[in-house]
Amino acid sequence: MDKSFPPSYYNYQVGGSLPQNAPTYVKRQADDDLYEGLQAGEFCYVLNSRQMGKSSLRVQVMQRLQQEGFACAVIDITAIGTADITPEQWYAGVIDTLIGSFNLYTTFDLETWWTENHLISPVQKLSKFIDTILLKIITTNIVIFIDEIDSVLSLAFNVDDFFAVIRDCYNRRADQEVYQRLTFAIIGVSTPSDLIQDRRRTPFNIGRAITLTGFQLAETEPLATGLTKLGEPQMVMSSVLYWTGGQPFLTQKVCKLLLDEIIKTGGRKDTGTHRGRIPNRRVD
């Protein structure tokens, strides 16, 4: 990365998913672990505390997979809704999200298909959609990311059947080769035991847990690049990480405060920010 990148144009993002080309995205071991797992067809899950960069990780890994020819979709549980929603509406929302992600609106009419299959339950409709529509139309490898999975805990109905569908897609690989093209990545805050009650139906004992740690100094060159005006940016980053513990949200925020100070003072070294010293400003 260009070390002379103008600080005034360098943006540290505090909160939210970083876009694919974000200059401050920090690649961690989890990036390669999740990418390699999904590329190999493993069911993966990333369950960690908030503000650890899970959604940004998903954005980056999804881009890498798409560059390899994978068809990818994202089901954001919060976007479907959890309040005052029936099982029929929720499962229809899941299917509709898949239709939109894979651009199937011109070849598939959900309302007509849903009516034609009125005799089967909503969860059976999801399973049938995957089996008879999705895997028939999409002929490449498919990865479905399910983000904000902990939001299912707010639903008024049991969603063990939803996880059972995911597990069933894995089990079908034994006698239906087409299912080897489909895999899932489950992302969220909760633990597996929080999400599903029936241990016999959980997809987590067949999947791969991806460990997502805080930022390590050796990984933080993208962050240090915006602080070169301070001199010895790696020393500055070492101080920042000591203060934040490598927590992604806090680290981005402290770097942003430092960059704001650089821009405000024009990079003068009498601000108390050079040689690894951080301004005495509280991060709330």
Secondary structure, 3 states (H helix, E strand, C coil): CCCCCCHHHCCCCCCCCCCCCCCCCCCCHHHHHHHHHHHCCCCEEEECCCCCCHHHHHHHHHHHHHHCCCEEEEEEHHHHCCCCCCHHHHHHHHHHHHHHHCCCCCCCCHHHHHHHCCCCCHHHHHHHHHHHHHHHHCCCCEEEEEECHHHHHHCCCCCHHHHHHHHHHHHHHHCCHHHHHEEEEEEECCCHHHHCCCHHHCCCCCCEECCCCCCCHHHCHHHHHHHHHHCCHHHHHHHHHHHHCCCHHHHHHHHHHHHHHHHHHCCCCCCCCCCCCCCCCCCC
